[in-house]
Amino acid sequence: MRLITTSLAALTLGLGLPLGTVHADDIQKGNNLHQDNCISCHADMVGGDGTDLYTRDNRIVGDYDHLVRQVNNCNAQLGTNWFDDEINAVVAYLNSEYYQFDE
Ligand code: HEC
């Protein structure tokens, strides 16, 4: 009986789904996509790794919807034809790292 109880406990723990990590995965994915595709132009504009563009005083993006539009615009210029989940991942990354808007 003791053995069964222990096994059940182990099973329950094993099935404990990592809720809350979906968002973190998104952010990591967005970070990678951003790293690979988005930095070169921005770095030419503001120097460094280009991320000063997101934190400069006169940044153009003013709210969450604008961030989504801007990521779509820049993605369109790139011609990568990202899927929505890739756009969303990069938006999630930029918002969590730099903009911190309410969604
Ligand atoms: C072809 C060059 C180019 C590439 C590649 C590019 N961008 Fe941009 N990005 C720009 C330019 C130019 C601006 C500034 C627009 C302005 O000032 O009106 C900008 C601005 C932005 C801003 C707004 C910064 C602010 O002021 O708040 C975001 C966010 C952004 N880009 C995201 C991205 C993402 C995400 C990618 C990768 C999918 C990307 N960009 C790739 C040229 C590029």
Backbone and ligand atoms as CSV (ligand in chain L), in Angstrom:
chain,resi,resn,atom,element,x,y,z
A,1,MET,N,N,0.834,-1.207,0.000
A,1,MET,CA,C,0.000,0.000,0.000
A,1,MET,C,C,0.869,1.257,0.000
A,2,ARG,N,N,1.874,1.189,0.837
A,2,ARG,CA,C,2.790,2.326,0.914
A,2,ARG,C,C,3.425,2.588,-0.463
A,3,LEU,N,N,3.785,1.466,-1.106
A,3,LEU,CA,C,4.422,1.568,-2.421
A,3,LEU,C,C,3.482,2.261,-3.416
A,4,ILE,N,N,2.205,1.856,-3.360
A,4,ILE,CA,C,1.240,2.429,-4.298
A,4,ILE,C,C,1.100,3.934,-4.060
A,5,THR,N,N,1.014,4.295,-2.802
A,5,THR,CA,C,0.868,5.723,-2.482
A,5,THR,C,C,2.055,6.509,-3.030
A,6,THR,N,N,3.245,5.962,-2.815
A,6,THR,CA,C,4.443,6.655,-3.280
A,6,THR,C,C,4.439,6.786,-4.796
A,7,SER,N,N,4.039,5.700,-5.464
A,7,SER,CA,C,4.031,5.748,-6.928
A,7,SER,C,C,3.039,6.787,-7.422
A,8,LEU,N,N,1.885,6.822,-6.746
A,8,LEU,CA,C,0.874,7.808,-7.158
A,8,LEU,C,C,1.412,9.219,-7.000
A,9,ALA,N,N,2.103,9.429,-5.900
A,9,ALA,CA,C,2.647,10.766,-5.660
A,9,ALA,C,C,3.647,11.120,-6.751
A,10,ALA,N,N,4.490,10.149,-7.106
A,10,ALA,CA,C,5.498,10.396,-8.132
A,10,ALA,C,C,4.824,10.685,-9.469
A,11,LEU,N,N,3.769,9.923,-9.743
A,11,LEU,CA,C,3.045,10.102,-10.999
A,11,LEU,C,C,2.443,11.505,-11.061
A,12,THR,N,N,1.838,11.900,-9.958
A,12,THR,CA,C,1.210,13.223,-9.927
A,12,THR,C,C,2.253,14.313,-10.161
A,13,LEU,N,N,3.385,14.159,-9.505
A,13,LEU,CA,C,4.447,15.148,-9.682
A,13,LEU,C,C,4.925,15.163,-11.131
A,14,GLY,N,N,5.076,13.951,-11.679
A,14,GLY,CA,C,5.577,13.829,-13.044
A,14,GLY,C,C,4.657,14.498,-14.039
A,15,LEU,N,N,3.353,14.483,-13.730
A,15,LEU,CA,C,2.384,15.073,-14.647
A,15,LEU,C,C,2.176,16.558,-14.372
A,16,GLY,N,N,2.790,17.033,-13.321
A,16,GLY,CA,C,2.594,18.445,-12.973
A,16,GLY,C,C,3.033,19.318,-14.129
A,17,LEU,N,N,2.107,19.778,-14.905
A,17,LEU,CA,C,2.458,20.542,-16.103
A,17,LEU,C,C,3.066,21.891,-15.727
A,18,PRO,N,N,4.070,22.292,-16.443
A,18,PRO,CA,C,4.736,23.553,-16.125
A,18,PRO,C,C,3.911,24.746,-16.606
A,19,LEU,N,N,2.788,24.957,-15.940
A,19,LEU,CA,C,1.940,26.088,-16.318
A,19,LEU,C,C,2.717,27.387,-16.120
A,20,GLY,N,N,2.488,28.316,-17.005
A,20,GLY,CA,C,3.169,29.590,-16.844
A,20,GLY,C,C,4.464,29.652,-17.636
A,21,THR,N,N,4.940,28.532,-18.124
A,21,THR,CA,C,6.184,28.575,-18.891
A,21,THR,C,C,5.919,28.837,-20.375
A,22,VAL,N,N,4.662,28.744,-20.789
A,22,VAL,CA,C,4.354,28.978,-22.196
A,22,VAL,C,C,4.798,30.379,-22.588
A,23,HIS,N,N,4.466,31.312,-21.753
A,23,HIS,CA,C,4.839,32.688,-22.014
A,23,HIS,C,C,6.364,32.857,-22.043
A,24,ALA,N,N,7.028,32.213,-21.086
A,24,ALA,CA,C,8.490,32.293,-21.039
A,24,ALA,C,C,9.102,31.684,-22.302
A,25,ASP,N,N,8.525,30.596,-22.776
A,25,ASP,CA,C,9.009,29.985,-24.020
A,25,ASP,C,C,8.860,30.957,-25.178
A,26,ASP,N,N,7.708,31.624,-25.219
A,26,ASP,CA,C,7.440,32.618,-26.252
A,26,ASP,C,C,8.516,33.691,-26.258
A,27,ILE,N,N,8.820,34.167,-25.067
A,27,ILE,CA,C,9.782,35.251,-24.958
A,27,ILE,C,C,11.155,34.794,-25.434
A,28,GLN,N,N,11.520,33.574,-25.077
A,28,GLN,CA,C,12.806,33.035,-25.516
A,28,GLN,C,C,12.834,32.887,-27.034
A,29,LYS,N,N,11.750,32.388,-27.574
A,29,LYS,CA,C,11.658,32.223,-29.030
A,29,LYS,C,C,11.750,33.592,-29.717
A,30,GLY,N,N,11.032,34.570,-29.148
A,30,GLY,CA,C,11.062,35.920,-29.702
A,30,GLY,C,C,12.452,36.515,-29.626
A,31,ASN,N,N,13.126,36.254,-28.533
A,31,ASN,CA,C,14.496,36.743,-28.363
A,31,ASN,C,C,15.383,36.199,-29.492
A,32,ASN,N,N,15.270,34.916,-29.758
A,32,ASN,CA,C,16.087,34.305,-30.811
A,32,ASN,C,C,15.746,34.871,-32.189
A,33,LEU,N,N,14.451,34.961,-32.469
A,33,LEU,CA,C,14.030,35.491,-33.772
A,33,LEU,C,C,14.522,36.918,-33.959
A,34,HIS,N,N,14.376,37.695,-32.895
A,34,HIS,CA,C,14.799,39.091,-32.929
A,34,HIS,C,C,16.303,39.180,-33.168
A,35,GLN,N,N,17.031,38.369,-32.423
A,35,GLN,CA,C,18.489,38.338,-32.535
A,35,GLN,C,C,18.912,38.050,-33.979
A,36,ASP,N,N,18.255,37.091,-34.589
A,36,ASP,CA,C,18.677,36.636,-35.913
A,36,ASP,C,C,18.220,37.566,-37.031
A,37,ASN,N,N,17.115,38.288,-36.834
A,37,ASN,CA,C,16.516,39.003,-37.960
A,37,ASN,C,C,16.433,40.510,-37.821
A,38,CYS,N,N,16.391,41.005,-36.625
A,38,CYS,CA,C,15.932,42.381,-36.450
A,38,CYS,C,C,17.030,43.355,-36.060
A,39,ILE,N,N,18.180,42.880,-35.710
A,39,ILE,CA,C,19.145,43.785,-35.111
A,39,ILE,C,C,19.928,44.604,-36.139
A,40,SER,N,N,20.253,44.026,-37.287
A,40,SER,CA,C,21.212,44.675,-38.186
A,40,SER,C,C,20.806,46.093,-38.567
A,41,CYS,N,N,19.559,46.255,-39.033
A,41,CYS,CA,C,19.097,47.594,-39.419
A,41,CYS,C,C,19.143,48.556,-38.237
A,42,HIS,N,N,18.604,48.112,-37.136
A,42,HIS,CA,C,18.508,48.993,-35.973
A,42,HIS,C,C,19.896,49.388,-35.467
A,43,ALA,N,N,20.817,48.444,-35.531
A,43,ALA,CA,C,22.179,48.736,-35.079
A,43,ALA,C,C,22.816,49.796,-35.974
A,44,ASP,N,N,22.525,49.732,-37.274
A,44,ASP,CA,C,23.035,50.763,-38.183
A,44,ASP,C,C,22.463,52.132,-37.821
A,45,MET,N,N,21.238,52.136,-37.324
A,45,MET,CA,C,20.571,53.410,-37.028
A,45,MET,C,C,21.074,54.051,-35.739
A,46,VAL,N,N,21.186,53.234,-34.672
A,46,VAL,CA,C,21.502,53.833,-33.368
A,46,VAL,C,C,22.810,53.314,-32.765
A,47,GLY,N,N,23.493,52.421,-33.475
A,47,GLY,CA,C,24.745,51.878,-32.968
A,47,GLY,C,C,24.521,50.775,-31.942
A,48,GLY,N,N,25.604,50.286,-31.413
A,48,GLY,CA,C,25.533,49.211,-30.422
A,48,GLY,C,C,24.815,48.001,-30.969
A,49,ASP,N,N,23.962,47.402,-30.147
A,49,ASP,CA,C,23.199,46.249,-30.622
A,49,ASP,C,C,21.824,46.678,-31.141
A,50,GLY,N,N,21.632,47.992,-31.275
A,50,GLY,CA,C,20.397,48.489,-31.868
A,50,GLY,C,C,19.239,48.612,-30.892
A,51,THR,N,N,19.391,48.096,-29.699
A,51,THR,CA,C,18.241,48.093,-28.792
A,51,THR,C,C,17.982,49.474,-28.186
A,52,ASP,N,N,18.928,50.407,-28.342
A,52,ASP,CA,C,18.670,51.780,-27.892
A,52,ASP,C,C,17.450,52.366,-28.604
A,53,LEU,N,N,17.156,51.819,-29.770
A,53,LEU,CA,C,15.983,52.259,-30.514
A,53,LEU,C,C,14.713,52.094,-29.676
A,54,TYR,N,N,14.670,51.071,-28.855
A,54,TYR,CA,C,13.457,50.771,-28.085
A,54,TYR,C,C,13.379,51.589,-26.801
A,55,THR,N,N,14.489,52.160,-26.397
A,55,THR,CA,C,14.493,52.857,-25.109
A,55,THR,C,C,14.783,54.352,-25.257
A,56,ARG,N,N,15.000,54.803,-26.498
A,56,ARG,CA,C,15.319,56.229,-26.691
A,56,ARG,C,C,14.121,57.087,-26.252
A,57,ASP,N,N,14.420,58.327,-25.912
A,57,ASP,CA,C,13.380,59.220,-25.388
A,57,ASP,C,C,12.251,59.427,-26.386
A,58,ASN,N,N,12.620,59.574,-27.655
A,58,ASN,CA,C,11.596,59.875,-28.656
A,58,ASN,C,C,11.190,58.628,-29.434
A,59,ARG,N,N,11.167,57.500,-28.740
A,59,ARG,CA,C,10.763,56.283,-29.448
A,59,ARG,C,C,9.349,56.455,-29.997
A,60,ILE,N,N,9.091,55.770,-31.095
A,60,ILE,CA,C,7.819,56.020,-31.783
A,60,ILE,C,C,6.679,55.170,-31.245
A,61,VAL,N,N,6.992,53.999,-30.703
A,61,VAL,CA,C,5.934,53.096,-30.253
A,61,VAL,C,C,5.398,53.569,-28.900
A,62,GLY,N,N,4.085,53.810,-28.843
A,62,GLY,CA,C,3.511,54.384,-27.635
A,62,GLY,C,C,2.581,53.475,-26.859
A,63,ASP,N,N,2.126,52.403,-27.470
A,63,ASP,CA,C,1.285,51.469,-26.719
A,63,ASP,C,C,1.387,50.071,-27.343
A,64,TYR,N,N,0.705,49.130,-26.721
A,64,TYR,CA,C,0.854,47.732,-27.128
A,64,TYR,C,C,0.447,47.513,-28.584
A,65,ASP,N,N,-0.704,48.084,-28.978
A,65,ASP,CA,C,-1.168,47.890,-30.354
A,65,ASP,C,C,-0.188,48.471,-31.362
A,66,HIS,N,N,0.400,49.584,-30.988
A,66,HIS,CA,C,1.390,50.205,-31.861
A,66,HIS,C,C,2.628,49.300,-31.991
A,67,LEU,N,N,2.989,48.667,-30.878
A,67,LEU,CA,C,4.124,47.738,-30.922
A,67,LEU,C,C,3.844,46.598,-31.897
A,68,VAL,N,N,2.632,46.053,-31.824
A,68,VAL,CA,C,2.265,44.970,-32.742
A,68,VAL,C,C,2.347,45.467,-34.189
A,69,ARG,N,N,1.832,46.670,-34.437
A,69,ARG,CA,C,1.858,47.215,-35.802
A,69,ARG,C,C,3.296,47.423,-36.282
A,70,GLN,N,N,4.140,47.948,-35.381
A,70,GLN,CA,C,5.520,48.232,-35.775
A,70,GLN,C,C,6.285,46.945,-36.082
A,71,VAL,N,N,6.075,45.922,-35.255
A,71,VAL,CA,C,6.756,44.648,-35.513
A,71,VAL,C,C,6.287,44.098,-36.855
A,72,ASN,N,N,4.995,44.226,-37.131
A,72,ASN,CA,C,4.483,43.781,-38.433
A,72,ASN,C,C,5.097,44.584,-39.572
A,73,ASN,N,N,5.206,45.896,-39.399
A,73,ASN,CA,C,5.804,46.746,-40.435
A,73,ASN,C,C,7.236,46.341,-40.725
A,74,CYS,N,N,8.020,46.226,-39.659
A,74,CYS,CA,C,9.432,45.891,-39.860
A,74,CYS,C,C,9.568,44.491,-40.433
A,75,ASN,N,N,8.714,43.584,-39.995
A,75,ASN,CA,C,8.745,42.234,-40.530
A,75,ASN,C,C,8.416,42.253,-42.025
A,76,ALA,N,N,7.477,43.100,-42.412
A,76,ALA,CA,C,7.115,43.189,-43.826
A,76,ALA,C,C,8.302,43.700,-44.649
A,77,GLN,N,N,9.045,44.665,-44.077
A,77,GLN,CA,C,10.229,45.165,-44.786
A,77,GLN,C,C,11.268,44.073,-44.976
A,78,LEU,N,N,11.341,43.193,-43.971
A,78,LEU,CA,C,12.310,42.105,-44.034
A,78,LEU,C,C,11.909,41.060,-45.061
A,79,GLY,N,N,10.612,40.922,-45.257
A,79,GLY,CA,C,10.126,39.921,-46.184
A,79,GLY,C,C,10.281,38.497,-45.686
A,80,THR,N,N,10.304,38.330,-44.373
A,80,THR,CA,C,10.464,36.968,-43.844
A,80,THR,C,C,9.152,36.201,-43.812
A,81,ASN,N,N,8.039,36.922,-43.997
A,81,ASN,CA,C,6.732,36.254,-43.950
A,81,ASN,C,C,6.527,35.412,-42.707
A,82,TRP,N,N,6.777,36.010,-41.571
A,82,TRP,CA,C,6.580,35.284,-40.326
A,82,TRP,C,C,5.108,34.947,-40.119
A,83,PHE,N,N,4.896,33.846,-39.417
A,83,PHE,CA,C,3.540,33.502,-38.995
A,83,PHE,C,C,3.180,34.338,-37.768
A,84,ASP,N,N,1.886,34.365,-37.483
A,84,ASP,CA,C,1.413,35.154,-36.347
A,84,ASP,C,C,2.109,34.766,-35.048
A,85,ASP,N,N,2.357,33.471,-34.863
A,85,ASP,CA,C,2.957,33.078,-33.577
A,85,ASP,C,C,4.388,33.601,-33.460
A,86,GLU,N,N,5.049,33.783,-34.605
A,86,GLU,CA,C,6.401,34.342,-34.561
A,86,GLU,C,C,6.347,35.844,-34.273
A,87,ILE,N,N,5.409,36.515,-34.915
A,87,ILE,CA,C,5.186,37.939,-34.608
A,87,ILE,C,C,4.870,38.093,-33.119
A,88,ASN,N,N,3.954,37.273,-32.647
A,88,ASN,CA,C,3.542,37.371,-31.246
A,88,ASN,C,C,4.715,37.125,-30.306
A,89,ALA,N,N,5.568,36.186,-30.664
A,89,ALA,CA,C,6.714,35.871,-29.806
A,89,ALA,C,C,7.664,37.068,-29.737
A,90,VAL,N,N,7.893,37.720,-30.875
A,90,VAL,CA,C,8.799,38.875,-30.862
A,90,VAL,C,C,8.161,40.043,-30.116
A,91,VAL,N,N,6.854,40.223,-30.301
A,91,VAL,CA,C,6.157,41.267,-29.543
A,91,VAL,C,C,6.282,40.968,-28.046
A,92,ALA,N,N,6.078,39.709,-27.660
A,92,ALA,CA,C,6.168,39.340,-26.241
A,92,ALA,C,C,7.571,39.626,-25.706
A,93,TYR,N,N,8.566,39.306,-26.512
A,93,TYR,CA,C,9.953,39.554,-26.094
A,93,TYR,C,C,10.219,41.051,-25.928
A,94,LEU,N,N,9.871,41.838,-26.951
A,94,LEU,CA,C,10.149,43.279,-26.885
A,94,LEU,C,C,9.370,43.933,-25.751
A,95,ASN,N,N,8.128,43.483,-25.558
A,95,ASN,CA,C,7.325,44.099,-24.511
A,95,ASN,C,C,7.868,43.756,-23.123
A,96,SER,N,N,8.281,42.522,-22.946
A,96,SER,CA,C,8.762,42.151,-21.611
A,96,SER,C,C,10.132,42.765,-21.330
A,97,GLU,N,N,10.954,42.897,-22.378
A,97,GLU,CA,C,12.318,43.367,-22.168
A,97,GLU,C,C,12.410,44.896,-22.164
A,98,TYR,N,N,11.614,45.568,-23.006
A,98,TYR,CA,C,11.809,47.008,-23.191
A,98,TYR,C,C,10.572,47.877,-22.937
A,99,TYR,N,N,9.435,47.486,-23.506
A,99,TYR,CA,C,8.322,48.436,-23.515
A,99,TYR,C,C,7.422,48.352,-22.283
A,100,GLN,N,N,7.161,47.124,-21.835
A,100,GLN,CA,C,6.326,46.894,-20.648
A,100,GLN,C,C,4.963,47.582,-20.686
A,101,PHE,N,N,4.279,47.447,-21.811
A,101,PHE,CA,C,2.900,47.925,-21.906
A,101,PHE,C,C,1.951,46.890,-21.332
A,102,ASP,N,N,0.770,47.329,-20.886
A,102,ASP,CA,C,-0.318,46.400,-20.605
A,102,ASP,C,C,-0.874,45.937,-21.932
A,103,GLU,N,N,-1.129,44.628,-22.022
A,103,GLU,CA,C,-1.641,44.110,-23.283
A,103,GLU,C,C,-3.109,44.468,-23.456
L,1,HEC,C1,C,15.087,47.169,-43.133
L,1,HEC,C2,C,15.597,47.677,-41.847
L,1,HEC,C3,C,14.847,47.158,-40.603
L,1,HEC,C4,C,14.734,45.884,-40.188
L,1,HEC,C5,C,15.312,44.636,-40.825
L,1,HEC,C6,C,13.944,45.917,-38.978
L,1,HEC,N1,N,13.618,47.195,-38.654
L,1,HEC,FE1,FE,12.562,47.792,-37.000
L,1,HEC,N2,N,12.826,49.725,-37.559
L,1,HEC,C7,C,13.413,50.141,-38.733
L,1,HEC,C8,C,13.300,51.583,-38.828
L,1,HEC,C9,C,13.809,52.453,-39.982
L,1,HEC,C10,C,12.635,52.008,-37.636
L,1,HEC,C11,C,12.312,53.433,-37.214
L,1,HEC,C12,C,11.017,53.853,-37.806
L,1,HEC,C13,C,10.773,55.302,-37.487
L,1,HEC,O1,O,11.544,55.933,-36.736
L,1,HEC,O2,O,9.755,55.792,-38.006
L,1,HEC,C14,C,12.345,50.806,-36.876
L,1,HEC,C15,C,11.705,50.811,-35.666
L,1,HEC,C16,C,11.325,49.691,-34.976
L,1,HEC,C17,C,10.587,49.697,-33.734
L,1,HEC,C18,C,10.103,50.913,-32.993
L,1,HEC,C19,C,11.179,51.560,-32.132
L,1,HEC,C20,C,10.581,52.715,-31.356
L,1,HEC,O3,O,10.947,53.845,-31.658
L,1,HEC,O4,O,9.770,52.472,-30.425
L,1,HEC,C21,C,10.371,48.402,-33.407
L,1,HEC,C22,C,9.637,47.884,-32.180
L,1,HEC,C23,C,10.981,47.593,-34.417
L,1,HEC,N3,N,11.570,48.400,-35.365
L,1,HEC,C24,C,10.950,46.230,-34.455
L,1,HEC,C25,C,11.589,45.458,-35.417
L,1,HEC,C26,C,11.539,44.023,-35.436
L,1,HEC,C27,C,10.802,43.159,-34.443
L,1,HEC,C28,C,12.278,43.616,-36.498
L,1,HEC,C29,C,12.534,42.194,-36.952
L,1,HEC,C30,C,11.345,41.559,-37.458
L,1,HEC,C31,C,12.783,44.798,-37.160
L,1,HEC,N4,N,12.326,45.894,-36.469
L,1,HEC,C32,C,13.587,44.789,-38.279
L,1,HEC,C33,C,14.041,49.363,-39.671
L,1,HEC,C34,C,14.152,47.994,-39.633
